[in-house]
Amino acid sequence: MKKLFVLAVAIFATLSTLNMACTASKPTASAEIPKIQPKFDYAPKVLAKVGSSEMTIALVNPIYGDPDLSISPFEDMRKNMANDFEELLTAKGFKIRGPFNQVGEMLYNDKVNSNFVLAVEIDLNFKNIDRKVRTLTSTDWAELLLTSGSGTEESYMYQGEGTFVCNLVLTAMSTKFGEKLWKKNITLPATPFKYVGKLKWTTNNVRFYSEVHQDNAVFNEVAKLLESQYQTILDLVERQIDVEEMKTVAAEANKVDGKK
């Protein structure tokens, strides 16, 4: 009888420990899914002679309007796009000042020796994704029992389905007064997107960007989506930036800023 009592106490202690692990604030997973490494790299289609346009652009690195996008893989995409924009403009025959993280970093010499400023904003729209707590399969429940003891009623898993839109806004401004002179919106068609999360959460109110940040299964689907859009959006940028049109912008910028 004494042995049975000791065994019961040991089992209860083990289950209590597992249950505490389940109710922690962080999500749990029975097996870690490795993150993929998306490739964000663009090679310009045409290479003009360096400086052949006889124009200098003060380039401001791409930014996101949404602070939630400061995590990977979004930040990886932004940093690589900054490098590729510089390479693309150089291949068009422009000289580059910068790139700068913001217009305020430009010195007097940068303003005087640049024809205009080019700023880039990236808009990634996941607002059309319908997210919901997904129905757990028998396999899910079996894993929950193994990892969480008796706390299965507090475990949630997520999935989502809908469309995603990638948009770039290019703005040319005068270097001295910052007057906006030219603007292009480059938008890709809405793309179907779906994912099935693999992490088990202790709340049914998880934000999408928390899933991307912590659930590698969701991260991988988003990374593959961005990678598939990257080449297409920069192809469109290369076509939209026309040297002759930029000469008109440069002339207007010089007039606005009182340059000769």
N, C-alpha and C positions, 0 to 999 in steps of 0.2 A: 504493500500500500504506500509506504514511504517513497519507494522508487517511482511509482506512478505519479505521485505528487510533485517530485522533483522534475520529472520529465514534462509534466504539464506546465510548470513554471518556466522551464527553458523554452518550450514552444511559444508560450505567450510573450516572452521577452523578445524572441526573434521576430514574431509577427508585429509587435509594437514598433520595433526598430525599422522594419520595412515600411510600415504605414507612415511613420514620421518622414521617411525619405520621400514617399509619394506626395505628401502634403507640403513639401518645400516650395518656395516661390519659383524655382527654376523648373523648366520642363525636363522630362526624363525620357530616355530611349534605351531599348534593350540592346541595340547594336549601332555603333556610330557609322554613318554614311559619309564617305570621303567627299570633300568638296572638289568640284572640277576647277580647272584653271582656264577661264575663257580667254580667247585671243582677240584683242582689240588692236588691229594694225591695218593701216591703209596705205597703199602705194599709188601715187598720182598716175593718171593715164598718159599725160603729156608733160614733157620736161622742156620748159623754155630756158633760154640763157638767163643766168642770175642777173637781176637788175634790168632786164630788157624792157620792162614796162616803164622805167624811169619814175617809179612811184615808190614811196616808203610808207608802210602801214604800221601804226602803233597797235600791236595786237594785245588784246585782253583775253586771258585764258577763259575757256568755257566755265560757266557756273550753272548751278541748279537753282531754280526759284523755290524749291521745296526743301527745307532743312532735313527732312526725313531721308533724303537721298545721299546723305554724307557717309553712308556705310558701303561696304563691298556687297555686290559687284558694281554698284552704281559709281562709286568713287574711282574704281579701277578704269571704268569706261571714260569718265571725265578726264582723268590724268592722261590717258593715252590719246584721247581726242585733242587735247591741248598740243601735244607733240605733232600729231598728224595735221592739224590746221596750219602749224608753222611750216611743215614740209610741203603741204599743198600750195600755200601761197607763194613760197619760194619757187616751186615748180612752175607757177604761173608767171614768174618774172618779177615779182615784187621783192623789195628789200623789207626786212622786218626790224622794228624797234621793240624790245621786250623779249618774250611776252611778259605782261604784267598781270598780277592777280586782281588788280583793280585800277581804275583810271587815276586814282589819287597817288599811285606810286610813280607816275610819270614825272620826270624832272623837266626843267625849262628846256634843256637841249633836246629832249625827246619830243616835246611839243613843237618846237621850232623846226626840227629836222624831219618831221613826219607830215605826210599829206592829209591823213585823216586817221581816226581811231576805228578799229573794228572790234566789236564786242559780240560774244556768243552766249546765248542762254539755251540750256537743254531742258525740254519739258517732256517728262515720261509720265504718261497718264494711265494709272492702274485703277482709276475710279469706277470703271465699268466691270470690275471683277466681283462676281457674286460669291461671297465667302459664307461658309456654314460649318457647323460642327458635324462631322461625318459620322455615319452609322458604323459602329465598330463591328468587325467580323469576328468569327469564333477564334481565329488566330490572334487577333488583337487582344481579345479578352484573355486568352491563354497567356500571352506575354505580360499583360497587366497583372495577372495573378502571380506570375513568377517574380516580377520586379516590385510589385506594390502590396503584396499581401491582401488585406481586406479592404484597401482604399480604392477599389475600382470605380465606385460611384462618383469619385471626385476627379476622374481622369477624362480628358477631352482631346480629340484629334480633329484636325481641320483639313478642308479641301476648298478649292475655288475654281471658278470657270467664268470666262467672259472674253472681253477684247482689250487689247493694249494698243496705245497710240504713241508713236515717237515723233517729236516735233523739235525743230531747231529754229531759233529766232536770231537772225544776223542783223546787227545795227551798226551803221557807219555814222560817226559823229565828227564834228570839227574838233581839232586838238586844243584850241585855246578856250572856247566858250562851251564846248560840249553840246552844241546844237545838233539835233538828229537830222540827218540828211537823206538817209537811205535805209530801207528796212525790207528784209526778206523773211517770209515764213515758209519753212520747208517741212512738210508734213508727210509722213508715210501713211498708207492706208491702214485702217484698223486691222490688227492681227489677232486671230484666235489664241487664247491662252488658257491653260488649265494646269492644275497641280493637285497632288495628294500629299499632305503633310505626313511625316513619320514620327514626330515627337509627340509625347503625351504631356498635356498641360494640366495644371491644377485650377484653371479658370476657363470659363466659356466666353471671355471677353478679351481675347488676344488680338492685338493690332497686326495688320498684314506685314508691316516692316519689321516687327518683332519676329515674325515667322521667318522672313528672309534672313534676318541677322542670326537666328539661333537654330533653325531647322535646315540642315544641309540639303535635304530633299527639295525644299522650296527654293533655297539658294541656287541649286543646280538648274532648276527649271527656268528661273529668272535669268541666270547667267547665259544659258543657251539662247533664250529669247533675245537678249540684248546683243549677243554676238551675231545672231542672224540678221539683225537690223543695221548693224554698224557699217558694213560695206555699202549697203544701199543708200543710207542717208548721206554718207560722204561722197558717193558718186554724184548725188544730186547737188551737193554743195559745189563740187568741182565744175559742174555744168552751169550753175547759177552765177558764179563769180566770173564776170566777163571783163577783160582788161579795158576795153573801150568804154564800157559803162562806168567803170571805176575812175576813168580819166575825167568824166563828167562830174562824178562825186568829188574828186580831188579839187577840181576847179571851183566848185561851189563852196567847199570847205575853206579854200584859200580866200575866197571873197568874203565869207562870213567872218573869218578871223583877221581880215585886213592884211593878209600876206601878199607879197608881190609874186 
